Amino acid sequence: MPEDISLFDAIYNCRAMRKLDTREVPEELLIKLIDAANQAPSGSNKQNGRWLVVRDAKIKQKLADMNRAALETYLGPEITRPETPSHQAEEKHKRMFDAVVWQMEHMHEIPTLVIACIDYEQPVSSKMLAQGAGSIWPGVQNLLLAARALGLGAAPTNAALGDYKAVQAVLNLPDSMAAFCLIPVGYPLGNFGPVTRKPVEEILRFDSWS
């Protein structure tokens, strides 16, 4: 259900929700998410972000297979948990890792996969992919915050999207479009709560770094 929360409440309580229910998300809420994403700025105001809302089971399965292949390569066939970063407690890191693996195992069952794309209006090249991504990420963040306000869980990933030509084929994208982010969206199986981040005094300097 939508919540009456402020922008800062959403920002500070927007956990990455990877474990999602199979219950369908109403189409009007999905449209609201994309409309929110579309309000974000883009380079030169080109407004070249494009959004695919994938609900077809066969397409979801193909994306889930690509996601699994990428994660198994990254984590290894034994699904080895990466070393815990110094700023994160061991137990919290384990929960996050377990959620990533859960999502890998269940991605094809998640009701909606939103794909954030850019239309370059000319055939995509590797150089264009490296230079143009900044125009889509503000929209992704808008979508995440809108999902939080609507009581929906979401978490961005690009593990499945490494081979842009393969993704173009799966999604039937024109050669001018590339996918940058995959966002599973659904009703969360866990609870929303505050995020844990490094203290601002550790990551902020004024004027110069030293």
SULMO-V311782 format. One line per field, one symbol per residue. ss: DSSP state (h for helix, s for strand, l for the rest). psi: psi as a letter, one per 30 degrees, with the letter a starting at -180 (. if undefined). burial: I if it has 16 or more other C-alpha atoms within 10 Angstrom, else O. A space follows every 10 residues. Layout:
ss=???
psi=???
burial=???
This chain:
ss=llllllhhhh hhllllllls llllllhhhh hhhhhhhlll llhhhlllss ssssllhhhh hhhhhhhhhh hhhhhlllll lllllllllh hhhhhhhhhh hhhhhhhhhl lssssssssl lllllhhhhh hhlhhhhhhh hhhhhhhhhl llssssslhh hllhhhhhhh hlllllssss sssssslsll lllllllllh hhhlllllll
psi=kkkilleeee efhiljjfjk lfkkkkeeee eeeeeeeffl llkghfhgkk kkjjfkeeee eeeeeeeeee eeeeflfgik klkklffkke eeeeeeeeee eeeefgeffk ekjkjklkjf glkkleeeee fgffffeeee eeeeeeeefg gkklkklgef gejfeeeeee ghklffkkkf kkjkkakkfa kllklklkke ffgklkelf.
burial=OOOOOOOOOI IOIIIIIIII IIOOIOOOOI OOIIIIIIOI IIOOOOIIII IIIIIOOOOI OIIIIIIIII IIOOOOOOOO OOOOOOOOOO OOIIOOIOII IOIIOIIIII IIIIIIIIII OOOIOOOOIO OOIOIIIIII IIIIIIIIII IIIIIIOOII IOOIIOIIOO IOIOIOIIII IIIIIIIIOO OIOOOOOOOO OOOOOOOOOO
